[in-house]
Amino acid sequence: MIIYCDNCGHQWEADQVMKSLASARKQQGQHRLDIDVYLCPIDKNKYSFAINKNGGVGAFYEFESDPYLSGCYESIEEALEAGIKEALL
């Protein structure tokens, strides 16, 4: 599946529909941080997080099939907590 970003025009290919399983929104100064949890690309029984900062997608390059996801966690809650912690660094 080809994904197209309406904000910046960037295109990428992904193996899963990017509908998050959980999400959180945080504010850091003037920056809006959106943290979303998805299925882990290497183990569909685990979960990974993605971070969007002011509409821009953060790239972690941990997984070849999806460079925008990070981590491989046992639960949705654990992945969301790790994503929030990473976003606020």
Stockholm file with secondary structure:
# STOCKHOLM 1.0

chainA/1-89         MIIYCDNCGHQWEADQVMKSLASARKQQGQHRLDIDVYLCPIDKNKYSFAINKNGGVGAFYEFESDPYLSGCYESIEEALEAGIKEALL
#=GR chainA/1-89 SS CEEECTTTCCEEECSSCCCCSEEEEEEETTEEEEEEEEECSSCTTSEEEEEEETTEECCCCCCTTCTTCEEEESSHHHHHHHHHHHHTC
#=GC SS_cons        CEEECTTTCCEEECSSCCCCSEEEEEEETTEEEEEEEEECSSCTTSEEEEEEETTEECCCCCCTTCTTCEEEESSHHHHHHHHHHHHTC
//
